[in-house]
Amino acid sequence: MPKTIIANWKSNLNINQALYWLEQLEEYLFDPKAKTFFADHNLVIAPSYPLIPVLYELAHKLKIKLAVQDISPFGAGSYTGAVCAKNLAGLGVSHAIVGHSERRRHFSETHEMIADKLYQSWQAEISTVLCVDESDIKPQLLILDEKYPDWATHQDLLTIAYEPVAAIGSGQSADPDQVKRVVTTIKQDFVEVPVIYGGSVSVENIAKFLQITDGVLVGGASLRAVDFIDLLKAVKKTEI
Ligand code: PGA
């Protein structure tokens, strides 16, 4: 089963830093063994919007997919400052991270807005990574059911990222047993989609989390290419 490893750069890297990051990855992936191994899995980077068209060519060459970190809850139209799914056409964006806890906290995003963002992305065939803490799962999927009763027809475009808020950026990842339990609950009681984990993923714990989930969302440890490459090396050493 292919795993998905997402580097979420948040509002950090500028274009020079991002190009340097990809060049270092290129060097690492130049090793044919690494290249073959990661061809079986999904490597995704989530840069800030303005970097996307500049990074596209190199990312495409390295078979690294591009994600946006957010998307408008609206379609095209008079929504100053918003970037909607249709605006991304032709830019090679395959994924959108939706409902990250930092968006919920700092930008007051509600379950309803997030349901709209999911639906807008799906209309444009963009795969979504819906971030939830445990308490968000039920209300988030309930609103989705209420607003978009046919949403399950787009289920193949949904991945859920279980992201306990306390684990994000704290250096204290969640207990793997708890992650395993939540992953099982999501798949058995809510929706049978890939479930990934995010929250202080590191060289020490990445292999463990990949064994019990369908992937990881990495923040801090993805900002420097050397650290991200160390993560990939830790993955490659293990049977996942
Ligand atoms: P972190 O971020 O790896 O720095 O904890 C994860 C996330 O925000 O998804």
Residues whose N, C-alpha, C, O or C-beta is under 5 A from the ligand:
A	BS01	PGA	A167 I168 G169 S170 G198 G199 S200 V201 L217 V218 G219 G220 A221
